[in-house]
Amino acid sequence: MARLLLRFTALFTVACFTLRSASAQTAPAFRFDFTEKLGLYSVGLKVVEQYDRSRSFQAPPASPGNSVATGGPRPLQTLLWYPAEKSRHATMTFGDYGALIKTETTFGKPLELGKAQSFVEAFMHGTTDLHAWAIRDAAMQAERFPVLIYAPSVNAPAIENIELCEYLASQGFVVIASPSMGATSRAMTVDLPGANAEAQDISFLIDFATTLPDTDMSKVAAIGYSWGGMAALFAAGRDKRIDVLVSLDGSFRYSPGTVQEAGDVHPEMMTIPLLVFSRAEEPLESWDAMRKDKNQCVTAPNVLNEWTHGDLLHVRLLAISHIQFSSLYQRSERFRKEGLQFVPADYSLQDGAESYNWMAWYLLEFLNAYLKHDQTASQFITHPTAENGVPKHLISVNLRHASIAQAEDGLPAKK
């Protein structure tokens, strides 16, 4: 199963290093636009450089001519988006965000980190002058807000979903993220130690959130994209402070064997609500072709089938590919030129961009329903998609309530 997961990750995430040319399929008119509106609050961004001193880490060489790695505590460059007071200062550009990648592990000392870094830079080319919403170090609102911990995809930086993180902060959430890193070095490994390392990072960030003046620690959600979805599941299974789990095409759907291998993560016993966004399904023939061992079979229980003691909202984004769960990739010039090779048949790049915006809206309403106990949001996620204004054939939604009693007030039940 580990081999199959590695193949999956290579095909849908890491393989983007070697995207083939698709000039014949170019869609020059496409431009990714995040169309959801800024919420009630302005958005602030703080970059906090901190260490998890309970774990060791092999830092890369200090200079290109030096081949010796140095040991030390685990560095966690922490990005904190939050509801902020209004400010006249300039907003962050995507180039400002991109510059943070070079100091992920070196804190204030920019360093070239090789393939993972150049991969992201390639997708940011042509977008660095565009402005985002956040203002660096803006004053925090004098309130307390629910906490969202965002876990990126394999090897990805904390900035892979800038629009989504800023949007949620503008709607009254504190959003915290750090890069996807392996157990002892910057390179994430697609195995149990790698997933465990990112899950520990999530709990470390929750610890950090308790020190902030604007957080409501009674309302905490973990959100994970791809391999980060596996880590978020592990964290939610171990850290009882997590009240809600969200998966952006999380890897646990495709590698239930890794969940089983963990030994202490039991979806059949978890009672928190789960929101799963998934892409257009790959045919069984594709999965069969990915298996090198033709005698291999998947015997581990399916996580979603096992999730019976917590509410499960499954949103299928029919027009989207795995890479399109990240705004960083969709907004790039490179994706505009090469993205059609990923898009499901009969859909366009624009359909994928529209799907991303619907994903953001459904995610917001789910969080409002389960963390803020908002009745209107609870009704939204139970309505048929047509009643919510979703175009036909773009997404499908299925809500399965837990097999335990629901809250007496009619709102979705907490654990």
Secondary structure, 3 states (H helix, E strand, C coil): CHHHHHHHHHHHCHHHHHCCCCHHHCCCCCCCCCCCCCCCCEEEEEEEEEEEEEEEEEECCCCCCCCCCEEEEEEEEEEEEEEECCCCCCCCEHHHHHHHHHHCCCCCCCCCCCHHHHHHHHHHCCCCCCECCCEECCCECCCCEEEEEEECCCCCCCCCCHHHHHHHHHCCCEEEECCCCCCCCCCCCCCHHHHHHHHHHHHHHHHHHCCCCCEEEEEEEEEEECHHHHHHHHHHHHCCCCCEEEEECCHHHCCHHHHHHHCCCCHHHCCCCEEEEECCCCCHHHHHHHCCCCCCCCCCCCHHHHCCCCCEEEEEECCCCHHHHCHHHHCCHHHHHHHHHCCCCCCCHHHHHHHHHHHHHHHHHHHHHHCCCCHHHHHHHHCCHHHHCCCCCCEEEEEECCCCCCCCCCCCCCC
